């Protein structure tokens, strides 16, 4: 497997204290700062993207052994289809080449049986599949299929329902919140959390504060749920004047990390005999899927577009540098890197990457690395925690365009 190593370039400005020189060279030789997606530190989170859980199978055959074999083959196909739907934009599903059972099996690293029940002729089970990352991405790239592999940090969904001119969030009933809560667990690259609707939630934020985009209140509830930000989903039901059928207008606004703040508005009209409750459920499923598709679109790997930038990274000694290098190695957009200079307090790095700076910043933010434009150059800022952002970094400054309409 080809590995790209970060080059230690000769530079007259380079200053490496003797106290750092020996451990730094050990780090370099060990390949810790490999910036390839196949580097030593790309395993943990990447494995999640290419692991498909809870694959249900149910097969019947002439005997138990045949039923098990049939079910396992069924599981391979279902897991493969779910992985393709996770990585590939919905509009390109039909362009993915059809694979034989043997070809699908060749993409699988291994699978496990989490649950199983057998009889003399039937097999039921839940399986877990781990796919070979390199094999899958090479297959898609060779086939000319666009794909994304960057997983978003979780976002918290706040479903606000406007009824008779009154905004409802924690009120019961709130059919809009119930519809979002009933959605299946996220299986894609943009996972979402759903609030419990308990007293702590009520104390954190009201429906009106959510609709007006109160950043402090949004930050408070997002932080408590361990989310990187909030998806405000505002639904306004009505009746079509001509047909008297149910209608609903939905505005979804994302308040989250760099590059993600946006709003989208969509109207839904009921089909004949479709109730408002059914329309609400359909709207929630559709908007949830749209959020997923927008994330994939924002994070498609653009192999035909490559660029470079020079960035400085404030660090507090070698441990910070190693932590930063590990996170850079886990970002697919980063294709190569070179250490230009290193001191106790600062590293200067040249990054080669796919796409543009906005895409790169968005991908880095998912690994708790901020990329911002400084007065003279680009700056990489390392968050001390990979599991929880500092409160001031969890949400952006309130943008004017992020207010949802009343």
KAZI-V639809 format. One line per field, one symbol per residue. psi: psi as a letter, one per 40 degrees, with the letter a starting at -180 (. if undefined). A space follows every 10 residues. Layout:
BEGIN
psi = ???
END
This chain:
BEGIN
psi = hhhhihhgih hdehhhidee ddddddddde edfheieeid eedcddddde hhifhhihih aeiddddddd dddddddddd dddddddhid eedeehihii dddddeehdi iihdiihiad eihiihihhh ihdddddddd ddefhiiieh hiiiihhghh hhhfehhhce ihigdddddd deiiiheaeg iiihidfadd ddddiidddd defhdddddd ddddefieai hhhhhhiahh ddeeiiihhh hhhhhaahee hiiihhihhi ihehiddddd dddddddddd ddddddddeh hgdehiiiih iihhigaddd ddddddddee hddhdiihhd ihadehihhh hhiiaidddd dddddeefhh hihaddiihh hhidheehii deediiihid eehii.
END
